[in-house]
Each structure stands twice: as structure tokens, then as C-alpha cells.
């Protein structure tokens, strides 16, 4: 699942003096399932012919808490198309446009940041306790893991006026872990950035000051695995029916405060919430990660393969039988020697 938003990420090139208006970068679609692609579109004020478009990815530079612009593959000389498809996420993207000879170049667009919940082996973010919703004043740890010795935990929040910031500016960072005591300003998207320039999966954390939250996993659940979603009250216990909703439809209503799914499938992906005695939790998105199935032969081709195999076997066996009969009639020694080979 992906989420994207505008952020103020500015790049500058040496000896680059923009003479054209700033283009606008858009992303389509905003929310994606695992394995999907994202289309970047760079819109200019005067969409006439002759424009070339340059596409950039933000790469973390931890030493000075900045980013460097890295041209995306195939765009070093610009593209004639005003769109570009990317297959990697959790990054900031920007574009610029140019035309003429010599080329008159635009400013960089404001970046469009895309976050993915999909976990990568090179960098990942884990949340403890492992849930998307938290009460105010909860203690939460955000830990970075992967192939790097240097990390920073980042967040993007409307409270930050659409800027992102690292953990050291608003909480305590110990090693690769950011420790926070939640309040309303903790509502944000969090992710890790490594010293080697990698981004982790992202986690969308919401903080509730009410009496009820939904305990749902902060990261995607693997297809076929079991998962448990719980309804939690701050200071009181359940004394009546608890309702669980999936995409606004009631899927369980009894005295159980826990919803168990024994084998998660893609159809279980979606928004969940719970309700009890007039109280209702906020909804959280549960993402399901599908593991690609091992390729296997089409069942319709099996009879053909069987016949071909039998024919090949007969063709190979007949010469051996002829040789066996001939060698047996001549000499047992010759047969034994052939058999050993």
C-alpha cells in the first residue's frame, strides 16, 4: 500500500539558473497495492512541443541532514514524454523541464513523496508495540534494521506544515531506534533512511485521545498467515457486544473483543475498525502481502508432456536392449564392462 503527498524538497545544480516557470509533479495513482507501478507526470505552464523532461529521485545524505538529486534511469538526456513510470517506492521524486538550444531550463518541481508499506530486506522499520493506533502518552519505539550502520527515523505530518523532519528534532534517537511518547502531534507517516541512501517501508501511526483503539498490525501481513485484530479500551472492560467492521461492513458482532483470521488472503485487505457501547475506534488499513506462487506447468499440457516422455523413454531403451542381447551372446566380460560405464 502506498501513500503520497507533496513536500517541500528543493534541489539545486551548480551553474543552473532557471529561466522557465516551475513545473508541477503529480503522481497517479496515490494508493497502490504491492507490485504495482507509479506514474509520474510533469506538467508545464506552456505545454507546447519541444520540452524535454528530467526525472529525479531524492537520495538521503545523512552527514548534513540533506538529500541529493539522482537522475532516474533513462532521463540523463531528458525524455520527450511528460510522464515516467517508476517501480520502486518510498522516496521523494522531482522533475524539471527544458527546451531550446541552448536549453532554457525550469526550476525543480516541488517533490512528490511516495511511501510504501512493503518491507524490503535492505532497510525496514519496525514498531513496538506492533500496531498502527496508539493512545496518547503511550511509549512507542521505532527501530531501523538493515544493511547499514547509520540510520535516521523520519516523519511527515500535517503538524509539521507538510515538511518532514528527523527524530532528533522532536524526540530521542538511541542508535537506530527512535523513542517517542505519543501525543496528537505524533500522527504521522514514519520511515527510516540509511547512511547508504536507502529508504525503508513506511508506517502510518495515528494517536487517539479517546477511550478506544483498534490493535492492528503496523506492517503488511503475509498471505496465508494468521492475524489477530483487537479492540482495546483505555480504562474500562467490555461488557456488551463488540462490532468489527471491514470496509464499513460488519463481519463479527458478539462478546469477543478479538477478531481472528486464520489464513489471510488478499480479499482481507482493507480498512478495519471496532465499535462498543456507542464508542468507535478510528479505522486502520491492513495491507496483505502476496507471495508469488512457484510456477508450475499448465494442467492442459500435462498429457502432451506425458506422451513425449514415454516416446523418448522407448527410443532410449530399445538400443540398450539390443546392445544387451548382443553383448550377452558374445561375452559376459563385455557386458559387465558396459554396465559399469
Secondary structure, 3 states (H helix, E strand, C coil): CEEEEEECCCCCCCCCCCCECCCEEEEECCCCCCCCCEEEEEECCCCCCCCEEEEEEEEEEHHHCEEEEEECCCCCCCECCCEEEECCCCEEEEEEEEECCCCEEECCCCEEEEEECCCCCCEEEEEECCCCEEECCCEEEEEEEECCCCEEEEEECHHHCCCEEEHHHCCEEECCEEEEECCHHHCEEEEEEECCCCEEEEEEEEEECCCEEEECCCCCEECCCCEEEEEEECCCCCCCCEEEEECCEEEEEECCCEEEECCCCHHHCEEEEEEECCEECCCEEECEECCCCCCCCCHHHHHHHHHHHHHHHHHHHHHHHHHHHHHHHHCHHHHHHHHHC
